[in-house]
């Protein structure tokens, strides 16, 4: 039993788990569990980011002539809003980096958001594939741990 075949593992970290001791299997298992936890967190964060960008894109559809000068609530924080008016329906301020903002026309802002959504969606696919592989690896390790435990029990009862 092995966790990855040399062909699909460019890092060369192919491990034949049947050759590992019980203690080594425990270490590999703990390491895989930690990897899975970290990757799952990353995956969730990416999905949240895509959701925020999609929400922003959806909100841009409200920037039209019918809504010009309409009363709105402007969020100051996630739970604090102030009243305002939708004045400029041609341009918005977009955060393009860590607290770095630029003014963009609605079309440019939509293109920017589409690129972000596409990039993050590709990343989600990649992270999902890695997560799937790690889950397969931990199953292999668990099967080998069970086999080693059964072998140890057989040796005990044979004495």
C-alpha positions in Angstrom: 0.0 0.0 0.0 1.4 3.4 -0.9 0.1 6.9 -0.5 1.1 8.0 -4.0 2.6 6.5 -7.0 5.9 7.8 -8.3 4.2 8.8 -11.6 1.7 11.2 -9.9 4.0 12.6 -7.3 6.4 15.1 -8.8 7.8 15.9 -5.4 9.3 12.5 -5.1 7.8 12.0 -1.6 6.3 8.6 -2.6 5.9 6.5 0.6 5.3 2.8 0.8 3.3 2.9 4.1 3.5 -0.9 4.5 7.2 -0.4 5.3 6.5 2.0 8.1 6.4 1.2 11.8 3.4 1.8 14.0 5.0 4.9 15.4 5.8 6.2 11.9 2.3 5.6 10.8 1.0 7.5 13.7 3.3 10.5 12.8 2.2 10.3 9.1 -1.5 10.2 10.2 -1.1 13.2 12.5 0.7 15.1 9.8 -2.0 14.3 7.3 -4.7 15.3 9.7 -3.0 18.7 10.2 -2.6 19.1 6.5 -6.3 18.3 5.9 -7.4 20.8 8.6 -5.2 23.6 7.1 -6.3 22.9 3.5 -10.0 22.7 4.6 -9.6 26.1 6.2 -8.0 27.5 3.1 -10.7 26.0 0.9 -13.4 27.6 3.0 -11.7 31.0 2.9 -11.4 30.8 -0.9 -15.1 29.9 -1.1 -16.0 32.8 1.1 -14.0 35.2 -1.0 -15.7 34.0 -4.2 -19.0 34.6 -2.5 -18.1 38.2 -1.5 -16.9 38.9 -5.1 -20.1 37.5 -6.5 -22.1 39.6 -4.1 -20.2 42.7 -5.1 -20.8 41.9 -8.8 -24.5 41.4 -8.1 -24.6 44.7 -6.3 -23.2 46.5 -9.3 -26.4 45.8 -11.2 -28.1 48.3 -8.9 -25.9 51.1 -10.3 -28.4 52.3 -13.0 -30.4 55.4 -13.9 -33.5 54.2 -11.9 -31.5 54.1 -8.7 -29.6 57.5 -9.0 -30.2 59.6 -5.9 -32.0 56.7 -4.2 -31.8 56.5 -0.4 -29.6 53.6 0.7 -27.8 52.3 3.8 -24.0 52.5 3.6 -22.2 49.9 5.6 -19.5 51.2 7.9 -18.9 47.8 9.5 -20.6 44.4 9.1 -23.2 45.6 11.7 -23.2 49.4 11.4 -24.8 51.4 8.6 -25.5 55.0 7.9 -28.1 56.5 5.6 -26.8 57.8 2.2 -27.8 58.5 -1.4 -26.6 56.7 -4.5 -25.1 59.6 -6.3 -22.6 58.5 -8.9 -23.9 55.6 -10.9 -21.0 55.5 -13.3 -18.0 54.8 -11.0 -17.2 52.9 -7.9 -14.2 52.6 -5.6 -12.7 49.1 -5.8 -10.2 47.5 -3.3 -7.6 46.0 -5.6 -5.2 44.9 -2.8 -4.6 45.1 0.9 -6.3 48.4 1.7 -5.4 49.8 -1.7 -8.4 51.4 -3.5 -8.9 52.8 -7.0 -11.8 54.4 -8.8 -13.2 52.3 -11.7 -16.1 52.6 -14.1 -18.9 50.0 -13.5 -17.8 47.9 -16.6 -14.2 47.9 -15.4 -15.2 46.9 -11.9 -17.3 44.1 -13.3 -14.3 42.9 -15.4 -12.1 43.1 -12.3 -14.5 41.1 -10.2 -14.9 38.5 -13.0 -11.2 38.0 -13.1 -11.0 37.6 -9.4 -13.9 35.1 -9.3 -12.3 33.1 -12.2 -8.9 33.1 -10.5 -10.2 32.1 -7.2 -12.5 29.4 -8.7 -9.4 27.8 -10.4 -7.6 27.9 -7.1 -10.6 26.3 -5.4 -10.4 23.5 -7.9 -6.7 23.0 -7.3 -7.1 23.1 -3.5 -10.1 20.7 -3.7 -7.9 18.2 -5.7 -5.2 18.4 -3.1 -7.7 18.0 -0.3 -9.2 14.9 -2.1 -5.7 13.4 -2.4 -4.9 14.0 1.3 -8.1 12.3 2.2 -7.3 9.3 0.1 -3.8 9.2 1.7 -5.2 9.3 5.2 -7.5 6.4 4.3 -4.5 4.3 3.1 -2.7 5.1 6.4 -5.8 4.2 8.4 -6.1 0.8 6.6 -2.4 0.1 7.2 -2.8 1.1 10.9 -5.7 -1.4 11.2 -3.6 -4.1 9.6 -0.6 -3.4 11.9 -2.9 -3.5 14.9 -4.5 -6.8 13.8 -1.0 -8.3 13.2 0.1 -7.2 16.7 -3.1 -8.8 18.2 -2.4 -12.0 16.3 1.2 -12.1 17.5 0.0 -11.5 21.1 -2.6 -14.3 21.0 -0.1 -16.7 19.4 2.2 -16.4 22.4 
